[in-house]
Amino acid sequence: MDTGNMDFLKWTSEEVGRWIESIGFPQYKPCFTENCVTGRKLIFVDCVRMPRLGITDFKDMQAISARVRQLLGITEAVWSRSIADPPRDNMGLFLEMKSRTGVKSDQFTYQQLLEDICH
């Protein structure tokens, strides 16, 4: 898996707002900037959380959620899972760990995750 394009994790809320504009939803830029949604917080933006940001049009929510998953490189939302579900994929685990803040999370790499899983 290519993780070289993880720059979105460093995005500020303004950069997330510009991204939302660029994918065709300029009306929602304030929803992201005023709620301080950074690249790391974008990991958790799905149809469950969007109404809390002020996005209530279901078709827009579906489209934005799909674009977020595309940006993250995952095929389905993995954040509200049942313990009965099969284990999530490595990228989902990595993104969940990268969503945290702090020096340890900042320095954590996908390669480290793979090494941890193998050992």
Jmol script that loads the backbone (N, CA, C; Angstrom):
load data "model"
ATOM      1  N   MET A   1       0.850  -1.180   0.000  1.00  0.00           N
ATOM      2  CA  MET A   1       0.000   0.000   0.000  1.00  0.00           C
ATOM      3  C   MET A   1       0.889   1.234   0.000  1.00  0.00           C
ATOM      4  N   ASP A   2       0.597   2.145  -0.883  1.00  0.00           N
ATOM      5  CA  ASP A   2       1.361   3.389  -0.959  1.00  0.00           C
ATOM      6  C   ASP A   2       0.804   4.380   0.054  1.00  0.00           C
ATOM      7  N   THR A   3       1.640   4.774   1.009  1.00  0.00           N
ATOM      8  CA  THR A   3       1.202   5.744   2.009  1.00  0.00           C
ATOM      9  C   THR A   3       1.943   7.059   1.831  1.00  0.00           C
ATOM     10  N   GLY A   4       2.570   7.238   0.688  1.00  0.00           N
ATOM     11  CA  GLY A   4       3.342   8.447   0.449  1.00  0.00           C
ATOM     12  C   GLY A   4       2.498   9.703   0.373  1.00  0.00           C
ATOM     13  N   ASN A   5       1.212   9.548   0.080  1.00  0.00           N
ATOM     14  CA  ASN A   5       0.359  10.717  -0.063  1.00  0.00           C
ATOM     15  C   ASN A   5      -0.548  10.885   1.152  1.00  0.00           C
ATOM     16  N   MET A   6       0.062  10.964   2.322  1.00  0.00           N
ATOM     17  CA  MET A   6      -0.685  11.154   3.564  1.00  0.00           C
ATOM     18  C   MET A   6      -0.614  12.606   4.022  1.00  0.00           C
ATOM     19  N   ASP A   7      -0.309  13.516   3.114  1.00  0.00           N
ATOM     20  CA  ASP A   7      -0.186  14.926   3.468  1.00  0.00           C
ATOM     21  C   ASP A   7      -1.470  15.487   4.055  1.00  0.00           C
ATOM     22  N   PHE A   8      -2.620  14.912   3.691  1.00  0.00           N
ATOM     23  CA  PHE A   8      -3.892  15.419   4.206  1.00  0.00           C
ATOM     24  C   PHE A   8      -3.957  15.330   5.731  1.00  0.00           C
ATOM     25  N   LEU A   9      -3.190  14.434   6.338  1.00  0.00           N
ATOM     26  CA  LEU A   9      -3.197  14.326   7.799  1.00  0.00           C
ATOM     27  C   LEU A   9      -2.663  15.598   8.458  1.00  0.00           C
ATOM     28  N   LYS A  10      -1.891  16.375   7.725  1.00  0.00           N
ATOM     29  CA  LYS A  10      -1.301  17.613   8.256  1.00  0.00           C
ATOM     30  C   LYS A  10      -2.141  18.847   7.927  1.00  0.00           C
ATOM     31  N   TRP A  11      -3.251  18.665   7.213  1.00  0.00           N
ATOM     32  CA  TRP A  11      -4.067  19.801   6.807  1.00  0.00           C
ATOM     33  C   TRP A  11      -4.635  20.550   8.006  1.00  0.00           C
ATOM     34  N   THR A  12      -4.656  21.859   7.900  1.00  0.00           N
ATOM     35  CA  THR A  12      -5.356  22.707   8.867  1.00  0.00           C
ATOM     36  C   THR A  12      -6.841  22.702   8.513  1.00  0.00           C
ATOM     37  N   SER A  13      -7.660  23.295   9.341  1.00  0.00           N
ATOM     38  CA  SER A  13      -9.083  23.354   9.024  1.00  0.00           C
ATOM     39  C   SER A  13      -9.330  24.201   7.769  1.00  0.00           C
ATOM     40  N   GLU A  14      -8.488  25.214   7.553  1.00  0.00           N
ATOM     41  CA  GLU A  14      -8.618  26.015   6.327  1.00  0.00           C
ATOM     42  C   GLU A  14      -8.315  25.175   5.085  1.00  0.00           C
ATOM     43  N   GLU A  15      -7.305  24.319   5.178  1.00  0.00           N
ATOM     44  CA  GLU A  15      -6.973  23.447   4.044  1.00  0.00           C
ATOM     45  C   GLU A  15      -8.084  22.427   3.798  1.00  0.00           C
ATOM     46  N   VAL A  16      -8.683  21.911   4.868  1.00  0.00           N
ATOM     47  CA  VAL A  16      -9.828  21.013   4.717  1.00  0.00           C
ATOM     48  C   VAL A  16     -10.971  21.773   4.050  1.00  0.00           C
ATOM     49  N   GLY A  17     -11.194  23.017   4.450  1.00  0.00           N
ATOM     50  CA  GLY A  17     -12.231  23.841   3.832  1.00  0.00           C
ATOM     51  C   GLY A  17     -11.992  24.041   2.347  1.00  0.00           C
ATOM     52  N   ARG A  18     -10.752  24.276   1.975  1.00  0.00           N
ATOM     53  CA  ARG A  18     -10.425  24.427   0.550  1.00  0.00           C
ATOM     54  C   ARG A  18     -10.666  23.123  -0.201  1.00  0.00           C
ATOM     55  N   TRP A  19     -10.349  21.999   0.445  1.00  0.00           N
ATOM     56  CA  TRP A  19     -10.584  20.695  -0.182  1.00  0.00           C
ATOM     57  C   TRP A  19     -12.087  20.481  -0.404  1.00  0.00           C
ATOM     58  N   ILE A  20     -12.902  20.805   0.597  1.00  0.00           N
ATOM     59  CA  ILE A  20     -14.357  20.663   0.472  1.00  0.00           C
ATOM     60  C   ILE A  20     -14.864  21.513  -0.691  1.00  0.00           C
ATOM     61  N   GLU A  21     -14.336  22.718  -0.827  1.00  0.00           N
ATOM     62  CA  GLU A  21     -14.694  23.573  -1.967  1.00  0.00           C
ATOM     63  C   GLU A  21     -14.290  22.904  -3.278  1.00  0.00           C
ATOM     64  N   SER A  22     -13.086  22.343  -3.308  1.00  0.00           N
ATOM     65  CA  SER A  22     -12.549  21.778  -4.545  1.00  0.00           C
ATOM     66  C   SER A  22     -13.304  20.546  -5.020  1.00  0.00           C
ATOM     67  N   ILE A  23     -13.993  19.851  -4.104  1.00  0.00           N
ATOM     68  CA  ILE A  23     -14.759  18.673  -4.520  1.00  0.00           C
ATOM     69  C   ILE A  23     -16.220  19.019  -4.822  1.00  0.00           C
ATOM     70  N   GLY A  24     -16.523  20.320  -4.825  1.00  0.00           N
ATOM     71  CA  GLY A  24     -17.841  20.765  -5.268  1.00  0.00           C
ATOM     72  C   GLY A  24     -18.842  21.098  -4.180  1.00  0.00           C
ATOM     73  N   PHE A  25     -18.367  21.327  -2.953  1.00  0.00           N
ATOM     74  CA  PHE A  25     -19.273  21.653  -1.858  1.00  0.00           C
ATOM     75  C   PHE A  25     -18.842  22.921  -1.126  1.00  0.00           C
ATOM     76  N   PRO A  26     -18.728  24.048  -1.854  1.00  0.00           N
ATOM     77  CA  PRO A  26     -18.267  25.281  -1.212  1.00  0.00           C
ATOM     78  C   PRO A  26     -19.196  25.763  -0.103  1.00  0.00           C
ATOM     79  N   GLN A  27     -20.479  25.405  -0.171  1.00  0.00           N
ATOM     80  CA  GLN A  27     -21.431  25.835   0.843  1.00  0.00           C
ATOM     81  C   GLN A  27     -21.126  25.229   2.220  1.00  0.00           C
ATOM     82  N   TYR A  28     -20.333  24.155   2.251  1.00  0.00           N
ATOM     83  CA  TYR A  28     -20.022  23.494   3.521  1.00  0.00           C
ATOM     84  C   TYR A  28     -18.660  23.873   4.098  1.00  0.00           C
ATOM     85  N   LYS A  29     -17.944  24.745   3.414  1.00  0.00           N
ATOM     86  CA  LYS A  29     -16.640  25.151   3.935  1.00  0.00           C
ATOM     87  C   LYS A  29     -16.736  25.654   5.373  1.00  0.00           C
ATOM     88  N   PRO A  30     -17.686  26.548   5.700  1.00  0.00           N
ATOM     89  CA  PRO A  30     -17.779  27.013   7.095  1.00  0.00           C
ATOM     90  C   PRO A  30     -18.074  25.884   8.087  1.00  0.00           C
ATOM     91  N   CYS A  31     -18.796  24.860   7.644  1.00  0.00           N
ATOM     92  CA  CYS A  31     -19.093  23.733   8.539  1.00  0.00           C
ATOM     93  C   CYS A  31     -17.805  23.062   9.013  1.00  0.00           C
ATOM     94  N   PHE A  32     -16.822  23.025   8.146  1.00  0.00           N
ATOM     95  CA  PHE A  32     -15.556  22.383   8.483  1.00  0.00           C
ATOM     96  C   PHE A  32     -14.599  23.349   9.180  1.00  0.00           C
ATOM     97  N   THR A  33     -14.527  24.577   8.694  1.00  0.00           N
ATOM     98  CA  THR A  33     -13.572  25.524   9.292  1.00  0.00           C
ATOM     99  C   THR A  33     -14.029  25.986  10.673  1.00  0.00           C
ATOM    100  N   GLU A  34     -15.327  26.281  10.834  1.00  0.00           N
ATOM    101  CA  GLU A  34     -15.816  26.752  12.127  1.00  0.00           C
ATOM    102  C   GLU A  34     -15.824  25.658  13.195  1.00  0.00           C
ATOM    103  N   ASN A  35     -15.847  24.408  12.765  1.00  0.00           N
ATOM    104  CA  ASN A  35     -15.781  23.280  13.695  1.00  0.00           C
ATOM    105  C   ASN A  35     -14.355  22.738  13.832  1.00  0.00           C
ATOM    106  N   CYS A  36     -13.402  23.466  13.260  1.00  0.00           N
ATOM    107  CA  CYS A  36     -11.976  23.132  13.381  1.00  0.00           C
ATOM    108  C   CYS A  36     -11.666  21.704  12.948  1.00  0.00           C
ATOM    109  N   VAL A  37     -12.237  21.283  11.828  1.00  0.00           N
ATOM    110  CA  VAL A  37     -11.974  19.950  11.303  1.00  0.00           C
ATOM    111  C   VAL A  37     -10.643  19.984  10.551  1.00  0.00           C
ATOM    112  N   THR A  38      -9.632  19.381  11.146  1.00  0.00           N
ATOM    113  CA  THR A  38      -8.306  19.286  10.528  1.00  0.00           C
ATOM    114  C   THR A  38      -8.227  17.993   9.719  1.00  0.00           C
ATOM    115  N   GLY A  39      -7.110  17.770   9.076  1.00  0.00           N
ATOM    116  CA  GLY A  39      -6.914  16.536   8.330  1.00  0.00           C
ATOM    117  C   GLY A  39      -7.059  15.303   9.194  1.00  0.00           C
ATOM    118  N   ARG A  40      -6.548  15.371  10.403  1.00  0.00           N
ATOM    119  CA  ARG A  40      -6.678  14.219  11.307  1.00  0.00           C
ATOM    120  C   ARG A  40      -8.126  13.996  11.713  1.00  0.00           C
ATOM    121  N   LYS A  41      -8.858  15.069  11.938  1.00  0.00           N
ATOM    122  CA  LYS A  41     -10.262  14.927  12.316  1.00  0.00           C
ATOM    123  C   LYS A  41     -11.115  14.498  11.126  1.00  0.00           C
ATOM    124  N   LEU A  42     -10.645  14.812   9.915  1.00  0.00           N
ATOM    125  CA  LEU A  42     -11.367  14.420   8.709  1.00  0.00           C
ATOM    126  C   LEU A  42     -11.508  12.901   8.640  1.00  0.00           C
ATOM    127  N   ILE A  43     -10.583  12.187   9.254  1.00  0.00           N
ATOM    128  CA  ILE A  43     -10.630  10.720   9.279  1.00  0.00           C
ATOM    129  C   ILE A  43     -11.967  10.239   9.833  1.00  0.00           C
ATOM    130  N   PHE A  44     -12.544  10.976  10.771  1.00  0.00           N
ATOM    131  CA  PHE A  44     -13.765  10.547  11.433  1.00  0.00           C
ATOM    132  C   PHE A  44     -15.032  11.152  10.843  1.00  0.00           C
ATOM    133  N   VAL A  45     -14.923  11.920   9.771  1.00  0.00           N
ATOM    134  CA  VAL A  45     -16.104  12.536   9.169  1.00  0.00           C
ATOM    135  C   VAL A  45     -16.843  11.481   8.341  1.00  0.00           C
ATOM    136  N   ASP A  46     -18.038  11.166   8.798  1.00  0.00           N
ATOM    137  CA  ASP A  46     -18.890  10.227   8.080  1.00  0.00           C
ATOM    138  C   ASP A  46     -20.335  10.706   8.190  1.00  0.00           C
ATOM    139  N   CYS A  47     -21.260   9.924   7.675  1.00  0.00           N
ATOM    140  CA  CYS A  47     -22.662  10.342   7.664  1.00  0.00           C
ATOM    141  C   CYS A  47     -23.255  10.460   9.065  1.00  0.00           C
ATOM    142  N   VAL A  48     -22.682   9.803  10.036  1.00  0.00           N
ATOM    143  CA  VAL A  48     -23.170   9.913  11.414  1.00  0.00           C
ATOM    144  C   VAL A  48     -22.769  11.251  12.015  1.00  0.00           C
ATOM    145  N   ARG A  49     -21.570  11.722  11.710  1.00  0.00           N
ATOM    146  CA  ARG A  49     -21.044  12.933  12.342  1.00  0.00           C
ATOM    147  C   ARG A  49     -21.338  14.221  11.565  1.00  0.00           C
ATOM    148  N   MET A  50     -21.634  14.116  10.285  1.00  0.00           N
ATOM    149  CA  MET A  50     -21.841  15.327   9.492  1.00  0.00           C
ATOM    150  C   MET A  50     -22.986  16.214   9.982  1.00  0.00           C
ATOM    151  N   PRO A  51     -24.120  15.660  10.447  1.00  0.00           N
ATOM    152  CA  PRO A  51     -25.168  16.567  10.950  1.00  0.00           C
ATOM    153  C   PRO A  51     -24.670  17.433  12.111  1.00  0.00           C
ATOM    154  N   ARG A  52     -23.749  16.930  12.906  1.00  0.00           N
ATOM    155  CA  ARG A  52     -23.191  17.736  14.002  1.00  0.00           C
ATOM    156  C   ARG A  52     -22.369  18.902  13.466  1.00  0.00           C
ATOM    157  N   LEU A  53     -21.880  18.765  12.234  1.00  0.00           N
ATOM    158  CA  LEU A  53     -21.124  19.844  11.602  1.00  0.00           C
ATOM    159  C   LEU A  53     -22.052  20.837  10.905  1.00  0.00           C
ATOM    160  N   GLY A  54     -23.323  20.456  10.742  1.00  0.00           N
ATOM    161  CA  GLY A  54     -24.277  21.325  10.065  1.00  0.00           C
ATOM    162  C   GLY A  54     -24.624  20.865   8.667  1.00  0.00           C
ATOM    163  N   ILE A  55     -24.220  19.660   8.296  1.00  0.00           N
ATOM    164  CA  ILE A  55     -24.516  19.108   6.968  1.00  0.00           C
ATOM    165  C   ILE A  55     -25.641  18.101   7.145  1.00  0.00           C
ATOM    166  N   THR A  56     -26.806  18.399   6.550  1.00  0.00           N
ATOM    167  CA  THR A  56     -27.967  17.534   6.765  1.00  0.00           C
ATOM    168  C   THR A  56     -28.558  16.957   5.483  1.00  0.00           C
ATOM    169  N   ASP A  57     -28.145  17.436   4.329  1.00  0.00           N
ATOM    170  CA  ASP A  57     -28.641  16.879   3.072  1.00  0.00           C
ATOM    171  C   ASP A  57     -28.011  15.503   2.874  1.00  0.00           C
ATOM    172  N   PHE A  58     -28.847  14.460   2.870  1.00  0.00           N
ATOM    173  CA  PHE A  58     -28.322  13.101   2.882  1.00  0.00           C
ATOM    174  C   PHE A  58     -27.490  12.777   1.642  1.00  0.00           C
ATOM    175  N   LYS A  59     -27.917  13.239   0.475  1.00  0.00           N
ATOM    176  CA  LYS A  59     -27.141  12.972  -0.748  1.00  0.00           C
ATOM    177  C   LYS A  59     -25.771  13.642  -0.673  1.00  0.00           C
ATOM    178  N   ASP A  60     -25.733  14.856  -0.152  1.00  0.00           N
ATOM    179  CA  ASP A  60     -24.449  15.538   0.023  1.00  0.00           C
ATOM    180  C   ASP A  60     -23.586  14.788   1.039  1.00  0.00           C
ATOM    181  N   MET A  61     -24.227  14.322   2.120  1.00  0.00           N
ATOM    182  CA  MET A  61     -23.487  13.567   3.135  1.00  0.00           C
ATOM    183  C   MET A  61     -22.872  12.308   2.529  1.00  0.00           C
ATOM    184  N   GLN A  62     -23.634  11.605   1.717  1.00  0.00           N
ATOM    185  CA  GLN A  62     -23.118  10.388   1.079  1.00  0.00           C
ATOM    186  C   GLN A  62     -21.946  10.717   0.155  1.00  0.00           C
ATOM    187  N   ALA A  63     -22.091  11.779  -0.629  1.00  0.00           N
ATOM    188  CA  ALA A  63     -21.043  12.148  -1.581  1.00  0.00           C
ATOM    189  C   ALA A  63     -19.774  12.578  -0.853  1.00  0.00           C
ATOM    190  N   ILE A  64     -19.918  13.394   0.187  1.00  0.00           N
ATOM    191  CA  ILE A  64     -18.740  13.848   0.938  1.00  0.00           C
ATOM    192  C   ILE A  64     -18.083  12.666   1.640  1.00  0.00           C
ATOM    193  N   SER A  65     -18.884  11.791   2.236  1.00  0.00           N
ATOM    194  CA  SER A  65     -18.349  10.619   2.910  1.00  0.00           C
ATOM    195  C   SER A  65     -17.567   9.736   1.938  1.00  0.00           C
ATOM    196  N   ALA A  66     -18.085   9.562   0.746  1.00  0.00           N
ATOM    197  CA  ALA A  66     -17.386   8.768  -0.268  1.00  0.00           C
ATOM    198  C   ALA A  66     -16.059   9.422  -0.646  1.00  0.00           C
ATOM    199  N   ARG A  67     -16.053  10.746  -0.778  1.00  0.00           N
ATOM    200  CA  ARG A  67     -14.811  11.447  -1.132  1.00  0.00           C
ATOM    201  C   ARG A  67     -13.797  11.388   0.002  1.00  0.00           C
ATOM    202  N   VAL A  68     -14.273  11.420   1.253  1.00  0.00           N
ATOM    203  CA  VAL A  68     -13.366  11.279   2.395  1.00  0.00           C
ATOM    204  C   VAL A  68     -12.732   9.889   2.362  1.00  0.00           C
ATOM    205  N   ARG A  69     -13.548   8.859   2.151  1.00  0.00           N
ATOM    206  CA  ARG A  69     -13.001   7.496   2.081  1.00  0.00           C
ATOM    207  C   ARG A  69     -12.013   7.365   0.936  1.00  0.00           C
ATOM    208  N   GLN A  70     -12.310   8.007  -0.183  1.00  0.00           N
ATOM    209  CA  GLN A  70     -11.401   7.986  -1.329  1.00  0.00           C
ATOM    210  C   GLN A  70     -10.075   8.650  -0.958  1.00  0.00           C
ATOM    211  N   LEU A  71     -10.149   9.783  -0.288  1.00  0.00           N
ATOM    212  CA  LEU A  71      -8.947  10.492   0.152  1.00  0.00           C
ATOM    213  C   LEU A  71      -8.129   9.612   1.096  1.00  0.00           C
ATOM    214  N   LEU A  72      -8.811   8.901   1.990  1.00  0.00           N
ATOM    215  CA  LEU A  72      -8.138   8.052   2.964  1.00  0.00           C
ATOM    216  C   LEU A  72      -7.631   6.749   2.361  1.00  0.00           C
ATOM    217  N   GLY A  73      -8.140   6.394   1.191  1.00  0.00           N
ATOM    218  CA  GLY A  73      -7.717   5.150   0.562  1.00  0.00           C
ATOM    219  C   GLY A  73      -8.392   3.927   1.165  1.00  0.00           C
ATOM    220  N   ILE A  74      -9.609   4.109   1.674  1.00  0.00           N
ATOM    221  CA  ILE A  74     -10.353   2.980   2.221  1.00  0.00           C
ATOM    222  C   ILE A  74     -11.666   2.847   1.476  1.00  0.00           C
ATOM    223  N   THR A  75     -12.234   1.654   1.491  1.00  0.00           N
ATOM    224  CA  THR A  75     -13.438   1.417   0.703  1.00  0.00           C
ATOM    225  C   THR A  75     -14.714   1.565   1.503  1.00  0.00           C
ATOM    226  N   GLU A  76     -14.649   1.421   2.819  1.00  0.00           N
ATOM    227  CA  GLU A  76     -15.851   1.565   3.619  1.00  0.00           C
ATOM    228  C   GLU A  76     -15.521   2.248   4.932  1.00  0.00           C
ATOM    229  N   ALA A  77     -16.525   2.825   5.528  1.00  0.00           N
ATOM    230  CA  ALA A  77     -16.331   3.473   6.822  1.00  0.00           C
ATOM    231  C   ALA A  77     -16.040   2.398   7.863  1.00  0.00           C
ATOM    232  N   VAL A  78     -14.990   2.596   8.649  1.00  0.00           N
ATOM    233  CA  VAL A  78     -14.584   1.563   9.601  1.00  0.00           C
ATOM    234  C   VAL A  78     -14.601   2.054  11.040  1.00  0.00           C
ATOM    235  N   TRP A  79     -15.113   3.249  11.284  1.00  0.00           N
ATOM    236  CA  TRP A  79     -14.943   3.829  12.615  1.00  0.00           C
ATOM    237  C   TRP A  79     -16.028   3.429  13.600  1.00  0.00           C
ATOM    238  N   SER A  80     -17.190   3.057  13.144  1.00  0.00           N
ATOM    239  CA  SER A  80     -18.235   2.629  14.072  1.00  0.00           C
ATOM    240  C   SER A  80     -18.526   1.162  13.789  1.00  0.00           C
ATOM    241  N   ARG A  81     -17.648   0.328  14.272  1.00  0.00           N
ATOM    242  CA  ARG A  81     -17.695  -1.095  13.969  1.00  0.00           C
ATOM    243  C   ARG A  81     -18.158  -1.902  15.169  1.00  0.00           C
ATOM    244  N   SER A  82     -18.757  -3.036  14.868  1.00  0.00           N
ATOM    245  CA  SER A  82     -19.125  -3.990  15.901  1.00  0.00           C
ATOM    246  C   SER A  82     -17.928  -4.882  16.189  1.00  0.00           C
ATOM    247  N   ILE A  83     -17.826  -5.368  17.433  1.00  0.00           N
ATOM    248  CA  ILE A  83     -16.720  -6.280  17.744  1.00  0.00           C
ATOM    249  C   ILE A  83     -16.900  -7.614  17.034  1.00  0.00           C
ATOM    250  N   ALA A  84     -18.089  -7.873  16.501  1.00  0.00           N
ATOM    251  CA  ALA A  84     -18.334  -9.100  15.758  1.00  0.00           C
ATOM    252  C   ALA A  84     -17.834  -9.008  14.318  1.00  0.00           C
ATOM    253  N   ASP A  85     -17.507  -7.802  13.871  1.00  0.00           N
ATOM    254  CA  ASP A  85     -17.000  -7.633  12.511  1.00  0.00           C
ATOM    255  C   ASP A  85     -15.615  -8.241  12.383  1.00  0.00           C
ATOM    256  N   PRO A  86     -15.238  -8.638  11.170  1.00  0.00           N
ATOM    257  CA  PRO A  86     -13.866  -9.127  10.973  1.00  0.00           C
ATOM    258  C   PRO A  86     -12.867  -7.999  11.224  1.00  0.00           C
ATOM    259  N   PRO A  87     -11.623  -8.339  11.495  1.00  0.00           N
ATOM    260  CA  PRO A  87     -10.629  -7.287  11.764  1.00  0.00           C
ATOM    261  C   PRO A  87     -10.564  -6.286  10.621  1.00  0.00           C
ATOM    262  N   ARG A  88     -10.321  -5.015  10.965  1.00  0.00           N
ATOM    263  CA  ARG A  88     -10.233  -3.994   9.926  1.00  0.00           C
ATOM    264  C   ARG A  88      -8.911  -4.143   9.187  1.00  0.00           C
ATOM    265  N   ASP A  89      -8.864  -3.539   8.028  1.00  0.00           N
ATOM    266  CA  ASP A  89      -7.651  -3.637   7.226  1.00  0.00           C
ATOM    267  C   ASP A  89      -6.535  -2.790   7.830  1.00  0.00           C
ATOM    268  N   ASN A  90      -5.332  -3.026   7.375  1.00  0.00           N
ATOM    269  CA  ASN A  90      -4.167  -2.326   7.926  1.00  0.00           C
ATOM    270  C   ASN A  90      -4.264  -0.816   7.769  1.00  0.00           C
ATOM    271  N   MET A  91      -4.783  -0.344   6.632  1.00  0.00           N
ATOM    272  CA  MET A  91      -4.881   1.095   6.424  1.00  0.00           C
ATOM    273  C   MET A  91      -5.863   1.705   7.413  1.00  0.00           C
ATOM    274  N   GLY A  92      -6.965   1.025   7.684  1.00  0.00           N
ATOM    275  CA  GLY A  92      -7.923   1.516   8.670  1.00  0.00           C
ATOM    276  C   GLY A  92      -7.293   1.623  10.048  1.00  0.00           C
ATOM    277  N   LEU A  93      -6.521   0.621  10.438  1.00  0.00           N
ATOM    278  CA  LEU A  93      -5.808   0.664  11.718  1.00  0.00           C
ATOM    279  C   LEU A  93      -4.817   1.814  11.762  1.00  0.00           C
ATOM    280  N   PHE A  94      -4.063   1.983  10.672  1.00  0.00           N
ATOM    281  CA  PHE A  94      -3.066   3.045  10.608  1.00  0.00           C
ATOM    282  C   PHE A  94      -3.729   4.415  10.744  1.00  0.00           C
ATOM    283  N   LEU A  95      -4.808   4.636  10.002  1.00  0.00           N
ATOM    284  CA  LEU A  95      -5.475   5.937  10.045  1.00  0.00           C
ATOM    285  C   LEU A  95      -6.060   6.213  11.423  1.00  0.00           C
ATOM    286  N   GLU A  96      -6.581   5.183  12.068  1.00  0.00           N
ATOM    287  CA  GLU A  96      -7.102   5.383  13.421  1.00  0.00           C
ATOM    288  C   GLU A  96      -5.975   5.814  14.360  1.00  0.00           C
ATOM    289  N   MET A  97      -4.811   5.195  14.236  1.00  0.00           N
ATOM    290  CA  MET A  97      -3.682   5.564  15.090  1.00  0.00           C
ATOM    291  C   MET A  97      -3.166   6.960  14.746  1.00  0.00           C
ATOM    292  N   LYS A  98      -3.148   7.322  13.481  1.00  0.00           N
ATOM    293  CA  LYS A  98      -2.662   8.637  13.058  1.00  0.00           C
ATOM    294  C   LYS A  98      -3.641   9.750  13.426  1.00  0.00           C
ATOM    295  N   SER A  99      -4.882   9.407  13.694  1.00  0.00           N
ATOM    296  CA  SER A  99      -5.865  10.430  14.037  1.00  0.00           C
ATOM    297  C   SER A  99      -5.591  11.045  15.402  1.00  0.00           C
ATOM    298  N   ARG A 100      -4.840  10.348  16.209  1.00  0.00           N
ATOM    299  CA  ARG A 100      -4.496  10.868  17.532  1.00  0.00           C
ATOM    300  C   ARG A 100      -3.445  11.963  17.395  1.00  0.00           C
ATOM    301  N   THR A 101      -3.310  12.760  18.428  1.00  0.00           N
ATOM    302  CA  THR A 101      -2.305  13.816  18.401  1.00  0.00           C
ATOM    303  C   THR A 101      -1.174  13.469  19.346  1.00  0.00           C
ATOM    304  N   GLY A 102      -0.056  14.131  19.142  1.00  0.00           N
ATOM    305  CA  GLY A 102       1.099  13.925  20.005  1.00  0.00           C
ATOM    306  C   GLY A 102       2.310  13.491  19.212  1.00  0.00           C
ATOM    307  N   VAL A 103       3.456  13.597  19.839  1.00  0.00           N
ATOM    308  CA  VAL A 103       4.721  13.296  19.172  1.00  0.00           C
ATOM    309  C   VAL A 103       4.756  11.854  18.684  1.00  0.00           C
ATOM    310  N   LYS A 104       4.321  10.925  19.514  1.00  0.00           N
ATOM    311  CA  LYS A 104       4.370   9.513  19.149  1.00  0.00           C
ATOM    312  C   LYS A 104       3.517   9.250  17.898  1.00  0.00           C
ATOM    313  N   SER A 105       2.321   9.806  17.864  1.00  0.00           N
ATOM    314  CA  SER A 105       1.452   9.640  16.704  1.00  0.00           C
ATOM    315  C   SER A 105       2.020  10.347  15.473  1.00  0.00           C
ATOM    316  N   ASP A 106       2.588  11.531  15.680  1.00  0.00           N
ATOM    317  CA  ASP A 106       3.175  12.273  14.561  1.00  0.00           C
ATOM    318  C   ASP A 106       4.274  11.475  13.874  1.00  0.00           C
ATOM    319  N   GLN A 107       5.041  10.737  14.650  1.00  0.00           N
ATOM    320  CA  GLN A 107       6.189  10.008  14.114  1.00  0.00           C
ATOM    321  C   GLN A 107       5.838   8.597  13.641  1.00  0.00           C
ATOM    322  N   PHE A 108       4.641   8.118  13.975  1.00  0.00           N
ATOM    323  CA  PHE A 108       4.234   6.766  13.626  1.00  0.00           C
ATOM    324  C   PHE A 108       4.078   6.637  12.118  1.00  0.00           C
ATOM    325  N   THR A 109       4.607   5.574  11.528  1.00  0.00           N
ATOM    326  CA  THR A 109       4.534   5.361  10.085  1.00  0.00           C
ATOM    327  C   THR A 109       3.774   4.070   9.777  1.00  0.00           C
ATOM    328  N   TYR A 110       3.334   3.976   8.561  1.00  0.00           N
ATOM    329  CA  TYR A 110       2.640   2.775   8.103  1.00  0.00           C
ATOM    330  C   TYR A 110       3.570   1.576   8.184  1.00  0.00           C
ATOM    331  N   GLN A 111       4.825   1.787   7.855  1.00  0.00           N
ATOM    332  CA  GLN A 111       5.808   0.704   7.925  1.00  0.00           C
ATOM    333  C   GLN A 111       5.944   0.184   9.356  1.00  0.00           C
ATOM    334  N   GLN A 112       5.905   1.077  10.341  1.00  0.00           N
ATOM    335  CA  GLN A 112       5.970   0.646  11.735  1.00  0.00           C
ATOM    336  C   GLN A 112       4.770  -0.219  12.091  1.00  0.00           C
ATOM    337  N   LEU A 113       3.594   0.161  11.608  1.00  0.00           N
ATOM    338  CA  LEU A 113       2.400  -0.639  11.863  1.00  0.00           C
ATOM    339  C   LEU A 113       2.598  -2.047  11.312  1.00  0.00           C
ATOM    340  N   LEU A 114       3.062  -2.132  10.074  1.00  0.00           N
ATOM    341  CA  LEU A 114       3.270  -3.448   9.460  1.00  0.00           C
ATOM    342  C   LEU A 114       4.281  -4.275  10.237  1.00  0.00           C
ATOM    343  N   GLU A 115       5.336  -3.624  10.703  1.00  0.00           N
ATOM    344  CA  GLU A 115       6.339  -4.345  11.494  1.00  0.00           C
ATOM    345  C   GLU A 115       5.748  -4.811  12.822  1.00  0.00           C
ATOM    346  N   ASP A 116       4.922  -3.986  13.461  1.00  0.00           N
ATOM    347  CA  ASP A 116       4.288  -4.359  14.723  1.00  0.00           C
ATOM    348  C   ASP A 116       3.356  -5.546  14.544  1.00  0.00           C
ATOM    349  N   ILE A 117       2.626  -5.563  13.422  1.00  0.00           N
ATOM    350  CA  ILE A 117       1.686  -6.650  13.154  1.00  0.00           C
ATOM    351  C   ILE A 117       2.430  -7.964  12.925  1.00  0.00           C
ATOM    352  N   CYS A 118       3.557  -7.891  12.240  1.00  0.00           N
ATOM    353  CA  CYS A 118       4.331  -9.092  11.902  1.00  0.00           C
ATOM    354  C   CYS A 118       5.106  -9.656  13.092  1.00  0.00           C
ATOM    355  N   HIS A 119       5.295  -8.881  14.127  1.00  0.00           N
ATOM    356  CA  HIS A 119       6.115  -9.363  15.260  1.00  0.00           C
ATOM    357  C   HIS A 119       5.308  -9.689  16.451  1.00  0.00           C
TER     358      HIS A 119
END
end "model"
wireframe off; spacefill off
backbone 0.3
color backbone group
